[in-house]
Amino acid sequence: MEKFLNDYMVNNAAKDGIPTVQFTFDALGVSPGYLSGMLKSITGEITQQHIHNKLIITAK
């Protein structure tokens, strides 16, 4: 997910905007429950928070 978000923020965010949670699930080929559970257990964040935090880090 980190690689996907990094690549997306660099290459697509300016023209396509922030990726949606559903777009992220689809791009990674995983179920929403699986990805959400993994992120919550590893980072303590829900998927939407993680995407927004990545956007903030990229913008800085």
C-alpha positions as CSV (number, residue, x, y, z in Angstrom):
1,M,0.0,0.0,0.0
2,E,2.8,2.4,0.8
3,K,4.4,2.0,-2.6
4,F,1.0,2.4,-4.3
5,L,0.2,5.6,-2.4
6,N,3.7,7.0,-2.9
7,D,3.5,6.4,-6.6
8,Y,0.0,7.7,-6.9
9,M,0.7,10.9,-5.0
10,V,3.8,11.6,-7.2
11,N,2.2,10.7,-10.5
12,N,-1.6,11.1,-10.3
13,A,-2.7,13.2,-7.4
14,A,-2.3,16.6,-9.1
15,K,-4.6,15.6,-12.0
16,D,-6.8,13.0,-10.4
17,G,-7.1,14.2,-6.8
18,I,-6.8,12.1,-3.7
19,P,-7.5,8.4,-4.2
20,T,-10.7,7.1,-2.7
21,V,-10.7,4.3,-0.3
22,Q,-12.6,2.1,-2.8
23,F,-10.1,3.0,-5.6
24,T,-7.3,1.9,-3.3
25,F,-8.9,-1.4,-2.5
26,D,-9.5,-2.0,-6.2
27,A,-6.0,-1.0,-7.2
28,L,-4.4,-3.3,-4.6
29,G,-6.8,-6.2,-5.4
30,V,-7.7,-6.7,-1.7
31,S,-11.0,-6.7,0.1
32,P,-11.9,-3.6,2.2
33,G,-12.1,-5.7,5.3
34,Y,-8.7,-7.2,4.9
35,L,-6.9,-3.9,4.2
36,S,-8.8,-2.0,6.9
37,G,-8.0,-4.7,9.4
38,M,-4.3,-4.8,8.5
39,L,-3.9,-1.0,8.6
40,K,-5.8,-0.7,11.9
41,S,-3.6,-3.3,13.5
42,I,-0.3,-1.9,12.1
43,T,-0.9,1.8,12.2
44,G,-3.9,2.3,14.4
45,E,-5.5,4.3,11.6
46,I,-8.4,3.6,9.3
47,T,-7.8,3.6,5.6
48,Q,-9.1,7.1,5.0
49,Q,-6.9,8.5,7.7
50,H,-3.9,6.8,6.3
51,I,-4.5,8.2,2.8
52,H,-5.0,11.7,4.1
53,N,-1.8,11.4,6.2
54,K,0.1,10.3,3.1
55,L,-1.2,13.3,1.3
56,I,0.0,15.7,4.0
57,I,3.4,14.1,4.1
58,T,3.7,14.3,0.3
59,A,2.6,18.0,0.3
60,K,5.2,18.9,2.9
